[in-house]
Amino acid sequence: VDDRVIPSRFRKSRLGGTMLLASATIWMLLALTAAAWLWAGLFMALGAFQELEPALYFATVSLTTLGFGDVILSQEVRLLSAIVAANGLIMFGLSTAFLLEFVGDVREEERATSSRNT
């Protein structure tokens, strides 16, 4: 984590590390939310849905791979649901990798700081 972006005195505290992790998690959630909105917009542009709410609901359920099945696509565009699910798997995997790397960086800096202080 770069000192120009986040001052090291903030990162060194336990509260600072927790706040950074919470911020990174919210940022990833916002990215996933944006993906759901983009898919919903595509579904509406293709005429799969006439209203935003069912399009956004279907996109979210598909992106998270829940796949409730209470809202379905027409035969012309139903293959898109598999692409949305695959996109969701990739995005959740990347989000997990990013957050694990981020936690590792924060812990490494905490260890380095504590070893310098002893």
N, CA and C atoms as an extended XYZ file, in Angstrom:
354
Properties=species:S:1:pos:R:3:atomname:S:1:resname:S:1:resid:I:1 pbc="F F F"
N         0.862       -1.164        0.000 N   VAL     1
C         0.000        0.000        0.000 CA  VAL     1
C         0.906        1.224        0.000 C   VAL     1
N         0.628        2.162       -0.853 N   ASP     2
C         1.477        3.316       -1.112 CA  ASP     2
C         1.260        4.419       -0.077 C   ASP     2
N         2.369        4.981        0.466 N   ASP     3
C         2.287        6.078        1.433 CA  ASP     3
C         1.636        7.322        0.846 C   ASP     3
N         1.719        7.496       -0.473 N   ARG     4
C         1.111        8.682       -1.087 CA  ARG     4
C        -0.408        8.597       -1.045 C   ARG     4
N        -0.961        7.381       -1.028 N   VAL     5
C        -2.408        7.197       -1.018 CA  VAL     5
C        -2.935        7.156        0.410 C   VAL     5
N        -2.301        6.331        1.262 N   ILE     6
C        -2.741        6.155        2.645 CA  ILE     6
C        -1.526        6.336        3.549 C   ILE     6
N        -1.549        7.354        4.408 N   PRO     7
C        -0.387        7.595        5.276 CA  PRO     7
C        -0.055        6.373        6.121 C   PRO     7
N         1.248        6.123        6.299 N   SER     8
C         1.677        4.921        7.021 CA  SER     8
C         1.242        4.954        8.481 C   SER     8
N         1.127        6.113        9.116 N   ARG     9
C         0.702        6.165       10.508 CA  ARG     9
C        -0.712        5.632       10.664 C   ARG     9
N        -1.552        5.799        9.645 N   PHE    10
C        -2.913        5.264        9.685 CA  PHE    10
C        -2.893        3.752        9.490 C   PHE    10
N        -2.073        3.283        8.564 N   ARG    11
C        -2.006        1.853        8.256 CA  ARG    11
C        -1.410        1.047        9.402 C   ARG    11
N        -0.573        1.663       10.216 N   LYS    12
C         0.130        0.933       11.274 CA  LYS    12
C        -0.779        0.565       12.442 C   LYS    12
N        -1.866        1.268       12.642 N   SER    13
C        -2.740        0.960       13.768 CA  SER    13
C        -3.703       -0.165       13.403 C   SER    13
N        -4.143       -0.901       14.400 N   ARG    14
C        -5.097       -2.003       14.180 CA  ARG    14
C        -6.407       -1.433       13.626 C   ARG    14
N        -6.864       -0.315       14.174 N   LEU    15
C        -8.090        0.310       13.686 CA  LEU    15
C        -7.914        0.754       12.235 C   LEU    15
N        -6.750        1.305       11.934 N   GLY    16
C        -6.484        1.732       10.557 CA  GLY    16
C        -6.525        0.565        9.588 C   GLY    16
N        -5.907       -0.555        9.963 N   GLY    17
C        -5.932       -1.742        9.115 CA  GLY    17
C        -7.340       -2.271        8.916 C   GLY    17
N        -8.126       -2.248        9.989 N   THR    18
C        -9.513       -2.701        9.903 CA  THR    18
C       -10.326       -1.785        8.991 C   THR    18
N       -10.111       -0.498        9.121 N   MET    19
C       -10.830        0.463        8.271 CA  MET    19
C       -10.430        0.308        6.807 C   MET    19
N        -9.160        0.041        6.563 N   LEU    20
C        -8.717       -0.185        5.186 CA  LEU    20
C        -9.351       -1.434        4.594 C   LEU    20
N        -9.419       -2.491        5.378 N   LEU    21
C       -10.049       -3.724        4.905 CA  LEU    21
C       -11.538       -3.503        4.649 C   LEU    21
N       -12.207       -2.805        5.547 N   ALA    22
C       -13.629       -2.513        5.347 CA  ALA    22
C       -13.834       -1.670        4.090 C   ALA    22
N       -12.962       -0.704        3.874 N   SER    23
C       -13.055        0.134        2.672 CA  SER    23
C       -12.835       -0.681        1.403 C   SER    23
N       -11.861       -1.567        1.430 N   ALA    24
C       -11.600       -2.409        0.263 CA  ALA    24
C       -12.777       -3.335       -0.006 C   ALA    24
N       -13.391       -3.864        1.047 N   THR    25
C       -14.544       -4.744        0.887 CA  THR    25
C       -15.721       -3.987        0.288 C   THR    25
N       -15.969       -2.791        0.768 N   ILE    26
C       -17.058       -1.967        0.215 CA  ILE    26
C       -16.771       -1.618       -1.231 C   ILE    26
N       -15.513       -1.323       -1.546 N   TRP    27
C       -15.147       -1.007       -2.928 CA  TRP    27
C       -15.436       -2.202       -3.840 C   TRP    27
N       -15.103       -3.404       -3.391 N   MET    28
C       -15.368       -4.601       -4.192 CA  MET    28
C       -16.871       -4.823       -4.338 C   MET    28
N       -17.633       -4.582       -3.278 N   LEU    29
C       -19.082       -4.725       -3.355 CA  LEU    29
C       -19.674       -3.728       -4.350 C   LEU    29
N       -19.147       -2.528       -4.371 N   LEU    30
C       -19.607       -1.531       -5.344 CA  LEU    30
C       -19.295       -1.967       -6.774 C   LEU    30
N       -18.139       -2.585       -6.979 N   ALA    31
C       -17.794       -3.082       -8.313 CA  ALA    31
C       -18.752       -4.189       -8.741 C   ALA    31
N       -19.100       -5.086       -7.829 N   LEU    32
C       -20.058       -6.146       -8.141 CA  LEU    32
C       -21.452       -5.570       -8.402 C   LEU    32
N       -21.815       -4.554       -7.653 N   THR    33
C       -23.107       -3.884       -7.869 CA  THR    33
C       -23.141       -3.223       -9.245 C   THR    33
N       -22.047       -2.583       -9.621 N   ALA    34
C       -21.977       -1.953      -10.946 CA  ALA    34
C       -22.121       -3.002      -12.044 C   ALA    34
N       -21.525       -4.166      -11.845 N   ALA    35
C       -21.655       -5.237      -12.839 CA  ALA    35
C       -23.112       -5.680      -12.967 C   ALA    35
N       -23.809       -5.798      -11.847 N   ALA    36
C       -25.223       -6.187      -11.891 CA  ALA    36
C       -26.047       -5.149      -12.653 C   ALA    36
N       -25.780       -3.874      -12.410 N   TRP    37
C       -26.493       -2.807      -13.125 CA  TRP    37
C       -26.174       -2.835      -14.620 C   TRP    37
N       -24.923       -3.095      -14.956 N   LEU    38
C       -24.568       -3.183      -16.388 CA  LEU    38
C       -25.290       -4.335      -17.071 C   LEU    38
N       -25.334       -5.500      -16.418 N   TRP    39
C       -26.056       -6.634      -16.987 CA  TRP    39
C       -27.543       -6.321      -17.102 C   TRP    39
N       -28.109       -5.696      -16.087 N   ALA    40
C       -29.530       -5.328      -16.140 CA  ALA    40
C       -29.799       -4.383      -17.307 C   ALA    40
N       -28.898       -3.421      -17.508 N   GLY    41
C       -29.037       -2.510      -18.642 CA  GLY    41
C       -28.976       -3.238      -19.973 C   GLY    41
N       -28.083       -4.204      -20.077 N   LEU    42
C       -27.987       -4.986      -21.303 CA  LEU    42
C       -29.267       -5.786      -21.538 C   LEU    42
N       -29.794       -6.405      -20.482 N   PHE    43
C       -31.044       -7.156      -20.619 CA  PHE    43
C       -32.181       -6.260      -21.090 C   PHE    43
N       -32.242       -5.057      -20.561 N   MET    44
C       -33.293       -4.128      -20.984 CA  MET    44
C       -33.073       -3.675      -22.425 C   MET    44
N       -31.817       -3.407      -22.779 N   ALA    45
C       -31.521       -2.984      -24.153 CA  ALA    45
C       -31.866       -4.076      -25.162 C   ALA    45
N       -31.718       -5.328      -24.761 N   LEU    46
C       -32.045       -6.448      -25.644 CA  LEU    46
C       -33.539       -6.773      -25.647 C   LEU    46
N       -34.293       -6.093      -24.792 N   GLY    47
C       -35.730       -6.323      -24.737 CA  GLY    47
C       -36.135       -7.542      -23.921 C   GLY    47
N       -35.213       -8.077      -23.123 N   ALA    48
C       -35.533       -9.242      -22.301 CA  ALA    48
C       -36.466       -8.871      -21.153 C   ALA    48
N       -36.385       -7.621      -20.703 N   PHE    49
C       -37.246       -7.129      -19.627 CA  PHE    49
C       -37.766       -5.752      -20.014 C   PHE    49
N       -38.973       -5.452      -19.577 N   GLN    50
C       -39.569       -4.148      -19.850 CA  GLN    50
C       -39.359       -3.165      -18.708 C   GLN    50
N       -39.104       -3.708      -17.501 N   GLU    51
C       -38.922       -2.868      -16.321 CA  GLU    51
C       -37.563       -3.130      -15.695 C   GLU    51
N       -37.042       -2.117      -15.004 N   LEU    52
C       -35.705       -2.205      -14.418 CA  LEU    52
C       -35.628       -3.202      -13.262 C   LEU    52
N       -36.622       -3.209      -12.382 N   GLU    53
C       -36.541       -4.052      -11.188 CA  GLU    53
C       -36.362       -5.536      -11.514 C   GLU    53
N       -37.175       -6.126      -12.394 N   PRO    54
C       -36.935       -7.545      -12.696 CA  PRO    54
C       -35.610       -7.781      -13.419 C   PRO    54
N       -35.181       -6.832      -14.231 N   ALA    55
C       -33.889       -6.971      -14.923 CA  ALA    55
C       -32.747       -6.953      -13.924 C   ALA    55
N       -32.805       -6.042      -12.963 N   LEU    56
C       -31.759       -5.949      -11.942 CA  LEU    56
C       -31.801       -7.164      -11.008 C   LEU    56
N       -33.001       -7.599      -10.664 N   TYR    57
C       -33.147       -8.789       -9.824 CA  TYR    57
C       -32.550      -10.008      -10.520 C   TYR    57
N       -32.899      -10.218      -11.780 N   PHE    58
C       -32.383      -11.374      -12.513 CA  PHE    58
C       -30.866      -11.292      -12.652 C   PHE    58
N       -30.353      -10.104      -12.964 N   ALA    59
C       -28.910       -9.933      -13.113 CA  ALA    59
C       -28.190      -10.241      -11.803 C   ALA    59
N       -28.727       -9.775      -10.685 N   THR    60
C       -28.102      -10.013       -9.383 CA  THR    60
C       -28.152      -11.489       -9.005 C   THR    60
N       -29.288      -12.116       -9.203 N   VAL    61
C       -29.439      -13.532       -8.875 CA  VAL    61
C       -28.526      -14.382       -9.755 C   VAL    61
N       -28.394      -14.002      -11.018 N   SER    62
C       -27.515      -14.758      -11.916 CA  SER    62
C       -26.048      -14.492      -11.608 C   SER    62
N       -25.696      -13.232      -11.355 N   LEU    63
C       -24.310      -12.860      -11.082 CA  LEU    63
C       -23.790      -13.534       -9.816 C   LEU    63
N       -24.654      -13.672       -8.828 N   THR    64
C       -24.247      -14.333       -7.584 CA  THR    64
C       -24.379      -15.850       -7.683 C   THR    64
N       -24.805      -16.336       -8.806 N   THR    65
C       -25.005      -17.759       -9.128 CA  THR    65
C       -26.040      -18.432       -8.233 C   THR    65
N       -26.934      -17.655       -7.630 N   LEU    66
C       -28.020      -18.258       -6.861 CA  LEU    66
C       -28.988      -18.978       -7.795 C   LEU    66
N       -29.382      -18.292       -8.877 N   GLY    67
C       -30.254      -18.894       -9.870 CA  GLY    67
C       -31.569      -19.392       -9.317 C   GLY    67
N       -32.348      -18.534       -8.677 N   PHE    68
C       -33.612      -18.942       -8.082 CA  PHE    68
C       -34.557      -19.590       -9.098 C   PHE    68
N       -34.608      -19.045      -10.308 N   GLY    69
C       -35.484      -19.604      -11.333 CA  GLY    69
C       -36.891      -19.043      -11.322 C   GLY    69
N       -37.169      -18.077      -10.431 N   ASP    70
C       -38.508      -17.484      -10.415 CA  ASP    70
C       -38.697      -16.467      -11.536 C   ASP    70
N       -37.613      -15.927      -12.056 N   VAL    71
C       -37.642      -15.042      -13.219 CA  VAL    71
C       -36.731      -15.677      -14.254 C   VAL    71
N       -37.238      -15.865      -15.452 N   ILE    72
C       -36.440      -16.508      -16.495 CA  ILE    72
C       -36.401      -15.641      -17.739 C   ILE    72
N       -35.395      -15.894      -18.569 N   LEU    73
C       -35.255      -15.167      -19.829 CA  LEU    73
C       -35.977      -15.909      -20.938 C   LEU    73
N       -36.282      -15.162      -21.979 N   SER    74
C       -36.876      -15.794      -23.154 CA  SER    74
C       -35.816      -16.652      -23.843 C   SER    74
N       -36.269      -17.525      -24.711 N   GLN    75
C       -35.371      -18.460      -25.380 CA  GLN    75
C       -34.305      -17.740      -26.207 C   GLN    75
N       -34.627      -16.569      -26.729 N   GLU    76
C       -33.688      -15.846      -27.584 CA  GLU    76
C       -32.440      -15.365      -26.851 C   GLU    76
N       -32.561      -15.079      -25.579 N   VAL    77
C       -31.430      -14.515      -24.832 CA  VAL    77
C       -31.047      -15.325      -23.592 C   VAL    77
N       -31.606      -16.498      -23.415 N   ARG    78
C       -31.375      -17.233      -22.177 CA  ARG    78
C       -29.937      -17.708      -21.985 C   ARG    78
N       -29.172      -17.846      -23.052 N   LEU    79
C       -27.762      -18.221      -22.892 CA  LEU    79
C       -26.959      -17.145      -22.161 C   LEU    79
N       -27.457      -15.919      -22.196 N   LEU    80
C       -26.769      -14.847      -21.466 CA  LEU    80
C       -26.727      -15.118      -19.965 C   LEU    80
N       -27.708      -15.830      -19.437 N   SER    81
C       -27.699      -16.095      -17.991 CA  SER    81
C       -26.482      -16.926      -17.600 C   SER    81
N       -26.058      -17.843      -18.462 N   ALA    82
C       -24.849      -18.623      -18.174 CA  ALA    82
C       -23.610      -17.737      -18.218 C   ALA    82
N       -23.586      -16.790      -19.128 N   ILE    83
C       -22.450      -15.868      -19.219 CA  ILE    83
C       -22.413      -14.961      -17.988 C   ILE    83
N       -23.588      -14.517      -17.541 N   VAL    84
C       -23.651      -13.693      -16.324 CA  VAL    84
C       -23.136      -14.488      -15.133 C   VAL    84
N       -23.540      -15.746      -15.003 N   ALA    85
C       -23.087      -16.583      -13.890 CA  ALA    85
C       -21.575      -16.797      -13.953 C   ALA    85
N       -21.044      -17.060      -15.136 N   ALA    86
C       -19.591      -17.238      -15.276 CA  ALA    86
C       -18.864      -15.944      -14.916 C   ALA    86
N       -19.419      -14.820      -15.345 N   ASN    87
C       -18.852      -13.521      -15.000 CA  ASN    87
C       -18.856      -13.321      -13.490 C   ASN    87
N       -19.935      -13.727      -12.836 N   GLY    88
C       -20.020      -13.610      -11.384 CA  GLY    88
C       -18.984      -14.467      -10.677 C   GLY    88
N       -18.810      -15.696      -11.148 N   LEU    89
C       -17.788      -16.563      -10.555 CA  LEU    89
C       -16.407      -15.941      -10.663 C   LEU    89
N       -16.100      -15.408      -11.815 N   ILE    90
C       -14.792      -14.774      -12.026 CA  ILE    90
C       -14.642      -13.549      -11.126 C   ILE    90
N       -15.682      -12.711      -11.075 N   MET    91
C       -15.599      -11.493      -10.265 CA  MET    91
C       -15.470      -11.807       -8.772 C   MET    91
N       -16.214      -12.805       -8.298 N   PHE    92
C       -16.104      -13.165       -6.880 CA  PHE    92
C       -14.744      -13.777       -6.581 C   PHE    92
N       -14.228      -14.565       -7.496 N   GLY    93
C       -12.893      -15.130       -7.319 CA  GLY    93
C       -11.822      -14.052       -7.269 C   GLY    93
N       -11.904      -13.105       -8.191 N   LEU    94
C       -10.939      -12.001       -8.202 CA  LEU    94
C       -11.074      -11.126       -6.963 C   LEU    94
N       -12.312      -10.903       -6.526 N   SER    95
C       -12.535      -10.111       -5.315 CA  SER    95
C       -11.912      -10.791       -4.104 C   SER    95
N       -12.097      -12.096       -4.003 N   THR    96
C       -11.513      -12.854       -2.896 CA  THR    96
C        -9.992      -12.788       -2.939 C   THR    96
N        -9.418      -12.978       -4.116 N   ALA    97
C        -7.960      -12.915       -4.252 CA  ALA    97
C        -7.445      -11.530       -3.872 C   ALA    97
N        -8.119      -10.496       -4.331 N   PHE    98
C        -7.720       -9.129       -4.015 CA  PHE    98
C        -7.758       -8.890       -2.509 C   PHE    98
N        -8.856       -9.298       -1.859 N   LEU    99
C        -8.982       -9.053       -0.422 CA  LEU    99
C        -7.961       -9.854        0.380 C   LEU    99
N        -7.690      -11.092       -0.019 N   LEU   100
C        -6.673      -11.878        0.679 CA  LEU   100
C        -5.290      -11.252        0.526 C   LEU   100
N        -4.973      -10.794       -0.656 N   GLU   101
C        -3.689      -10.115       -0.878 CA  GLU   101
C        -3.614       -8.836       -0.043 C   GLU   101
N        -4.714       -8.118        0.007 N   PHE   102
C        -4.772       -6.878        0.771 CA  PHE   102
C        -4.550       -7.145        2.261 C   PHE   102
N        -5.224       -8.165        2.788 N   VAL   103
C        -5.047       -8.528        4.207 CA  VAL   103
C        -3.601       -8.930        4.457 C   VAL   103
N        -3.018       -9.683        3.541 N   GLY   104
C        -1.613      -10.084        3.683 CA  GLY   104
C        -0.687       -8.883        3.733 C   GLY   104
N        -0.930       -7.895        2.874 N   ASP   105
C        -0.111       -6.684        2.875 CA  ASP   105
C        -0.235       -5.915        4.184 C   ASP   105
N        -1.469       -5.786        4.678 N   VAL   106
C        -1.683       -5.053        5.933 CA  VAL   106
C        -1.003       -5.779        7.087 C   VAL   106
N        -1.150       -7.103        7.154 N   ARG   107
C        -0.511       -7.878        8.233 CA  ARG   107
C         1.015       -7.824        8.135 C   ARG   107
N         1.526       -7.889        6.923 N   GLU   108
C         2.983       -7.811        6.739 CA  GLU   108
C         3.512       -6.475        7.234 C   GLU   108
N         2.786       -5.426        6.943 N   GLU   109
C         3.222       -4.110        7.412 CA  GLU   109
C         3.123       -4.016        8.924 C   GLU   109
N         2.080       -4.605        9.518 N   GLU   110
C         1.960       -4.612       10.978 CA  GLU   110
C         3.122       -5.363       11.611 C   GLU   110
N         3.506       -6.510       11.030 N   ARG   111
C         4.634       -7.290       11.552 CA  ARG   111
C         5.939       -6.502       11.424 C   ARG   111
N         6.115       -5.870       10.280 N   ALA   112
C         7.351       -5.094       10.070 CA  ALA   112
C         7.423       -3.938       11.056 C   ALA   112
N         6.294       -3.287       11.310 N   THR   113
C         6.264       -2.181       12.244 CA  THR   113
C         6.552       -2.660       13.671 C   THR   113
N         5.946       -3.779       14.049 N   SER   114
C         6.166       -4.276       15.414 CA  SER   114
C         7.600       -4.760       15.596 C   SER   114
N         8.224       -5.345       14.557 N   SER   115
C         9.612       -5.806       14.701 CA  SER   115
C        10.577       -4.627       14.766 C   SER   115
N        10.242       -3.529       14.121 N   ARG   116
C        11.101       -2.337       14.186 CA  ARG   116
C        11.012       -1.675       15.542 C   ARG   116
N         9.847       -1.817       16.213 N   ASN   117
C         9.631       -1.191       17.515 CA  ASN   117
C        10.212       -1.995       18.663 C   ASN   117
N        10.600       -3.252       18.412 N   THR   118
C        11.145       -4.068       19.503 CA  THR   118
C        12.646       -4.100       19.496 C   THR   118
